[in-house]
Amino acid sequence: MEISNLPAHVGIIMDGNGRWARQRGLPRIEGHRVGAQTTEEIVIAASKIGIKYLSLFAFSTENWKRPKEEVEFLFHLMYEYVKSKLSLFLENNVRFRAMGRLWELPPYLQEGFKEMEEKTSHCSGMTAVFAVNYGGKQEILDAVNRAIKDGHAEITEEVLRRYLYVPELPDLDLLIRTSGELRISNFLIWQSAYTELWFTETLWPDFTEEEFRRALLDYSKRERRFGGIK
């Protein structure tokens, strides 16, 4: 399936791991484990298709409310992911970035992210951005506070963008959410002002490259006016 007019920046809210596991009588952590496999498949598929930036919502600032055991499992799963997938990222020329309040994460996970970023920093293909301990409102507040601390008396759009977690990340073109929920859940608030939305009932562990391509095809047929008239 050839797709013209590809979005440069795609975001995905990877939702439904827990429900996937519950439907099968499995512990929630098994849903997260299978969801991590889906993440790997979609990252590689997006790279091969020609997406330049793929942002994945992995753990929100609100997810700390979950049971401690689940949170700890998620962090160890992320660490296992970055330690074991380095060669896959390098082979596919994919750069890894992490964004969020990373300094609040366990030191071992911070180190894992840092190492992955450093070893893929030369990759010039797609950039895969993992949002961990991330909240859109918090990102804006952190950016404003850092700008003020640096002496900016007036916060313009240009100034604020320079202080976002990943300043070079372009505005979001397409936001995909799985599991049938119809909300953006505080993800990339600043960057998604004019994003196109695409929702699916599919739970994240069941999300496939074929469905990803359907979302891209649907996007390619839309007319984006950004408040203007064509």
N, C-alpha and C positions, 0 to 999 in steps of 0.2 A: 504493500500500500504506500504509494508515493504521496507525500503531503507537501504542498506548497505553503508559503506564508507561515512558516514555523514561528512560534513564540520564542523570544530570546531567553526569557526567564520564566520558568514554571515553578510554582510552589505546590506542595502536596501536604495536606493534613492527613496523616496516616492513622485513620481511626477504625476501631472495630476489633482489635486484637482480643480484648477480654470477652466480647460477645462471641467471637469465633470459637474460643475455647469452651465457653459455657454451653454453647449449642452441641458440643461434642462430649460434654461431661468431663472436660479436662481442666486442670488448674490454669488460672489466668496466665501464668508465666509461660505455658506452652504456646499460647497465642502470641506472646511477644517473641518467642523463639522463632516461630514460623514467619511472623511478620518481618523479622530481621532478614530472612531469606528472600522475602519479597522485595525488601529494600535493595538488597544487592542486585537482584534481577532488573529492577526499574532503573537504578543508577546506570548500569551498563547499557540498557536499552536506550535510555535518553541520550547517552553519550554517542552511541552509534547512529541514532536518528539525526543528531546535529543540534541538540539543545545546548545553549552556551552556559546557562546557569540553572541549576536545579536545587531548590531550597526545600528541605524536609523537616517537618515539625516533629521532633523526636521526644521532647520533654518540656513541658511548659512550667512557668513559675507557679502555677496552680497545682501541678501534679505532685507537689510535696505532700498534699493532703491524703494521698493514697497510703495504704498500709506500708509500714516501714520495710517489711520483707520484700514487697513488690518493687519499691523504689530502689533498694539495694540490688535486687536482681537486675533491674533495668540498667543501672550504672555498670555492673559487671558485664552485662551483655554488650553494652556500647564499647567497653574497653576491649572485650574479646573481638568485637567487630573491627576496630581500628588496628589491632595488633595482627589480625589474621588476613585482612583484606588489602594490605599495602601493595603486594605484588599485583593484585587485580587492578588497583587504581593506576599503578605505573604502566601496566601493559596496555591499558585503555586511555592513557594520557589524560587522566582525570585528576584535577587538583582538589584536595580536601580542605574545607574550612569549617570551623565551628563558631557559632555565635550565640550570645546570651550572657548571662551573669556567670561566666565560667569560673570566676574566682571563688564562687560559693560551692563549687563541686568538690568531691573528694580529690585529694592531691594526686592519687594514682590515675584518675581519669583526666585531670588537667594535663598531666605529663603525657598520657597516651594521645590526647588531641594535639598537643604541641609537637610531638614527634611526627605524627601523621602529616601535619601541616608543613613541617620543615622538609620532610622527605618527598613531598609531592609539589613543593612550591614552584618547581621548574615546569610542571605539566601545563601545556598550553591548549589543551582541548577543553572539555567541559569543566566547570567548577561546581562541585557538589557541596552545598552548605547545609550542615546539620545544626538545627536550632535546638539547643539544650539549655535547660533552665532559662527559657526565653519567654518574654511577654512583650507584645507590641507597645503597649502603653509604657511599660518600664523602659524599653529601649529609647523612646522619645524623652522620657524624664531623665534618664542617664545622660543622653546626648546634650540636653539643655544644661544640666548641671555641670557637665565637663566644660562646655563652652563658656559658661559664666565664670567658672574657676580659672579658665585661661584668659579672662579679661574681656570677653566680648560683651559690649554694652547692649547690642541689638542682635537678636537671633533671627537671621534670615533663613530662607530655605537652603541656600547654598552653605551657610555656616552649619546649620543643623545636620545636613547630610554628611558633612565631613566628620561628624562626631558619632555617627551611627556605628553599630558593632562591626559591620563590614561596609565601609564607606563606598567601595567600588561596586557594590551590588546594585544593579539597575532596578528600576521600578518593575513590579510584577506584571507580566502580561496575562498569565493564566493561573488560576488557583483551582486545584482539584481537591475535593474532599470525599473520602470514602465513608461507607457505613450508613448512608441515608440521612445523616444530620445536615441541617441547612443553616449553618452559621460558620463564621470564620474564626471564632474562639481566640481573639486577641493575637492573631498571627500576622506579622508584617503589616501592621496598621498604616504606617507611613508609606510603605512601598506599594500598597494595594489600592491606592485612591481610585484608580481607573482600571483595575484588573477585571478580566473576564472570569466569571465563575462557572464551574462545572461540577455537578454533584452526581454521585452514583450510590446505589443501594449496596453495592459490593463491599464486603468487609475487607480490610486491608490484607490479611493473609491470602485472600482469594483474588486479589487484584493482579491482572496480568499485563504483559506487554501489549496484547491485542486491545484490551480496554484502554490502556494508556494512549494507544494510537487513535482510538475512536475519539477520545477527548481532544487530541491535537487536530484531528480532522474537523471536528465541530468548531473548534476555535478558528481554523483557517477559513471558514465560511462566514464568519461574523464581520460586521462592519464597525470599526472602532472610530468614534468621532471626537472623543475627549472633550465633550461639551460644545463642539462646533457643529457645522452642517456640511454634508457632502452632497 
